[in-house]
Amino acid sequence: MTTLTTEPLTAADRCDRCGAQAYVRVVLPVGELLFCGHHSREHAPAYADIATAVQDETDRLLAEHGAR
């Protein structure tokens, strides 16, 4: 798996699980998934072995919202 550097995720990008703002893009062989920080951590074991790339912008949570 590689780290993907593409266009930044925006407020228009929503988590596929809950609809919150997405901070992680997971590229799979047949498409992509967007996750909020919470669901990214929850589902990481499931996608870690099959993702072709991951764009992780969760560091923005602290900068933008003071979240940890």
N, C-alpha and C positions, 0 to 999 in steps of 0.2 A: 504494500500500500504506500502511496506517495502523498505528500502534502500538496494540495492544489492551491495555486495562486491565480485567481481570476478576479472579475469584478467584485467589489465588496457587496455583501448582503445588505439589503436595505429594509426599512420598516415595512415595505410591501411584501417582503419574503416572510412567509408564515410557516410555522411548525406543522408538519403533516399529521402529527398526533393530537395537538391541542389548539392550534391556531395562534399561539403566542408568537412574538417576533422570533424569527429563525436566526441563529448565530452559527449554525453548522450545516454545511452542504456535504452530503455523502454521495459520491458518484459510484454507481454500481454498473456492472456490465450491460444492464438493460434499462438504465435510467438513473434518476437521482432522487434522493430524499432530503428534505429540509427538517432540521430539528432545533428546538429551543435548547438552552443549556441543560436543563433538567432531563429532557428526553434523550438528548445526545448521550449523556452519561448512562442513563438507564439502558439504552439499546446498544451501546458500544460493543459489548461482547458478541452480539448477534451480527453486527456488520463488520467488525474488525477483520475477519478472514476473507470476506467477499468484496469489500470495497476496493475500487481501483484507485480512488483518491478521496481525501477528506480536506475540506476547507473549514478550518476551525477559527472562528472569530470570537470565542467566548471571553477572551481577554478584554474585549470592548465592554462587557457587562460591568466590570469594576470601574472603568473609565467613565461610562455613561450613567451608571445607576448606583455605584457604590456597592454592588453585589459582590459576594465572594463565592 
